[in-house]
């Protein structure tokens, strides 16, 4: 039986780290909302910076509907043969409507202190502008349209995991997710 785990959390809270852990330790499938945006940026020869990804997301949602990206992800997840499937980058209520229709979907909110998240952002250098970002710019990013509804989505989560402790503590909490019926 599939277990579909969707992660919501603020920037650099540990969503990607959770997915990486499930991929490495549990051979999970992986789907990320921003992958389709990065694919479009590649096709248009645009850098994968936060601004371009946000603009691409806003354009798609405005022109084709708030749930367009969610429908794509839900269809991809539904066709994934892995027993455990991670969905990264859930940010809006529209993102979970289609996923909730899938059996065995669980929404998990990952929380972490803002200073911890900022340090992780600079260290991971996931987007081209992450390493040079100031704390003030980081806080401004959290006010972007894609980030404003995260707390609202988090309120819909089945459970909350803290990612303020050690990596071992985080991994133990993640393992408990797949051991629950």
C-alpha positions in Angstrom: 0.0 0.0 0.0 1.3 3.4 -0.9 2.1 6.1 1.7 2.0 9.6 0.2 3.7 12.2 2.4 3.3 15.8 1.5 5.5 18.4 3.2 4.7 22.0 3.9 6.9 24.4 5.7 8.6 27.8 5.4 11.7 28.3 3.4 14.6 26.0 4.4 12.5 24.3 7.2 13.7 20.9 6.1 11.2 19.7 3.5 13.8 18.8 1.0 16.0 17.2 3.7 13.0 15.1 4.7 12.5 14.0 1.1 16.2 13.3 0.6 16.1 11.1 3.7 13.1 9.1 2.5 14.7 8.6 -0.9 18.0 7.4 0.6 16.7 5.3 3.4 13.3 4.1 2.1 13.7 4.3 -1.7 10.8 6.8 -1.9 9.4 8.4 -5.0 9.8 12.2 -5.1 7.7 14.9 -6.6 8.4 18.6 -6.2 6.1 21.5 -7.2 9.0 23.6 -8.4 10.4 20.9 -10.7 7.9 21.8 -13.4 8.8 25.5 -12.9 12.5 24.7 -13.2 11.7 22.7 -16.4 10.0 25.8 -17.8 12.9 28.1 -16.8 15.3 25.7 -18.5 13.3 25.8 -21.7 13.3 29.6 -21.6 17.0 29.7 -20.6 16.2 31.5 -17.4 18.2 31.0 -14.1 16.5 29.0 -11.3 16.3 31.9 -8.9 13.5 32.4 -6.4 12.1 35.4 -8.4 11.8 33.5 -11.7 10.2 30.4 -10.0 7.7 32.6 -8.2 6.8 34.5 -11.4 6.4 31.3 -13.3 4.1 29.9 -10.6 2.0 33.0 -10.5 1.7 33.1 -14.3 0.6 29.4 -14.4 -1.9 29.8 -11.6 -3.3 33.0 -13.0 -3.7 31.9 -16.6 -4.6 28.2 -16.0 -6.1 28.1 -12.5 -4.9 27.9 -8.9 -5.0 24.1 -9.0 -3.1 23.5 -12.2 0.1 22.6 -10.6 -1.7 20.5 -8.0 -3.4 18.5 -10.7 -0.1 17.8 -12.4 1.5 16.7 -9.1 -1.4 14.5 -8.1 -1.4 12.8 -11.5 2.3 12.2 -11.3 2.0 10.9 -7.7 -0.9 8.6 -8.7 1.2 7.1 -11.4 4.3 6.6 -9.2 4.9 2.9 -8.3 6.9 3.5 -5.1 5.5 2.4 -1.8 6.5 5.7 -0.2 6.1 8.9 -2.1 7.2 12.4 -1.0 5.7 15.6 -2.3 7.8 18.7 -1.6 6.9 22.4 -2.0 3.3 22.5 -1.0 2.5 26.1 -0.3 -1.2 26.9 -1.0 -4.5 25.3 -0.1 -5.1 24.6 -3.8 -2.0 22.5 -3.7 -3.5 19.9 -1.4 -7.1 19.7 -2.8 -6.1 17.1 -5.4 -3.6 15.3 -3.2 -6.2 14.8 -0.5 -8.3 12.8 -3.0 -5.5 10.2 -3.2 -5.7 7.4 -0.7 -3.0 7.3 2.0 -2.1 11.0 1.7 -0.7 12.6 4.8 0.2 16.3 5.1 3.2 17.0 7.4 4.2 20.5 8.5 7.9 20.9 9.3 8.7 23.8 11.6 12.0 25.3 12.3 13.3 28.5 13.9 13.8 31.4 11.4 17.5 31.9 12.2 18.1 28.1 11.8 16.3 28.2 8.4 18.4 31.2 7.2 21.6 29.4 8.1 20.4 26.3 6.2 19.4 28.3 3.2 22.9 29.8 2.8 24.6 26.5 3.4 22.5 24.5 0.9 22.8 27.0 -2.0 19.8 25.4 -3.7 18.9 28.5 -5.7 21.4 30.6 -7.5 20.9 33.6 -5.2 20.8 31.7 -1.8 24.4 32.0 -0.8 24.5 35.8 -1.1 21.2 36.5 0.5 21.1 38.6 3.6 18.8 37.9 6.6 16.7 40.9 5.6 16.3 39.6 2.1 15.4 36.2 3.5 12.7 37.7 5.7 11.4 39.7 2.6 11.2 36.4 0.6 8.9 35.0 3.3 6.5 37.8 2.4 6.3 36.8 -1.2 2.9 35.6 -2.5 4.1 32.0 -2.6 5.0 32.0 1.1 2.0 33.9 2.6 -0.4 30.9 2.7 2.0 28.4 4.3 0.6 28.9 7.8 -2.9 28.4 6.4 -1.8 25.1 4.7 0.1 24.1 7.9 -3.2 24.3 9.8 -4.5 21.5 7.6 -1.5 19.2 8.4 -2.1 15.8 9.9 0.9 16.4 12.1 3.8 18.7 12.8 7.5 17.8 13.0 10.0 20.1 14.7 13.3 20.4 12.9 15.1 22.5 15.5 17.1 19.7 17.0 19.8 17.3 15.7 19.6 15.6 12.3 19.3 12.3 14.2 16.2 13.5 16.0 14.7 14.7 12.7 15.4 11.3 11.1 13.9 9.5 14.0 10.7 11.6 13.6 10.7 10.9 9.9 11.1 7.1 10.4 8.1 7.2 12.7 6.0 8.6 9.9 6.4 5.5 7.8 5.9 3.2 10.7 2.4 4.6 11.5 -0.5 2.7 9.9 
